[in-house]
Amino acid sequence: MAETPFPRTVDGDPAAERLHRQRQLVAAFHLFSKFGFDEGVAGHITARDPERTDHFWVNPFGISFGVLRVSDLILVNDRGEIVEGDGLLNTAAFAIHSQVHAARPDVMAAAHSHSLHGKAWSSLGRLLDPITQDSCAFYEDHGLYDDFTGVVLDVNEGKRIAYALGGHKAVILRNHGLLTVGHSVEEAAWWFITMERSCQAQLLAEAAGTPIPIAPEAARVTREQVGSHEGGWFSFQPLLQKLLRSEPDLFD
């Protein structure tokens, strides 16, 4: 496999692994900003702490994705208390992410924002169809949370979102947007980026005519080719390389 800026994990050194996850969070936020996924104060990406596994690192409420640094991140426990860092906790971030991390011990990171095409597609209350090679990553591997009651401020709604996510890599939140998860920050961020684009592709295709779906068996084969944990992590690497070339002091 080609050389990448960072390894997938830093084995045997929790402090180094923590910093690795924090840096990838910052990179993901800067990329989300470049893609226009920020919408005011909405949106959050979290990473489970490598030692305190019921704690997660998250962006403080009200700080722009595009200016975020490692020193800005806050560590939150399973009771919604800020354990490390300064700043405000987004109540919706805690309500959603605490329950996703609790329900899915395999998940290391989760990403959610109010991206334009994701929220437009979510208003249809439908799953994505396998109409492109890229969208096959989500074939039979994303759920639908078919409800909307306002801003998610209650952990019980977070539990319902986690239930709708199930064992999948993503869930569409009706009238709200997208949520993706992964075994790494890079994977969760990539699934969000490509799912947003898949929503855009299907909206465009349906506006132009009637898309021809990929046959189920071919869609499943393609999902195995493009939708693995390693594939999600690796697909993030070119974006990271380009980001670090344009922002060489990102982790200073």
Secondary structure, 3 states (H helix, E strand, C coil): CCCCCCCCCCCCCHHHHHHHHHHHHHHHHHHHHHCCCCECCECEEEEECCCCCCCEEECCCCCCHHHCCHHHCEEECCCCCEEECCCCCCHHHHHHHHHHHHHCCCCCEEEEECCHHHHHHHCCCCCCCCCCCHHHHHCCCEEEECCCCCCCCCHHHHHHHHHHHCCCCEEEECCCEEEEEECCHHHHHHHHHHHHHHHHHHHHHHHHCCCCCCCHHHHHHHHHHHCCHHHHHHHHHHHHHHHHHHCCCCCC
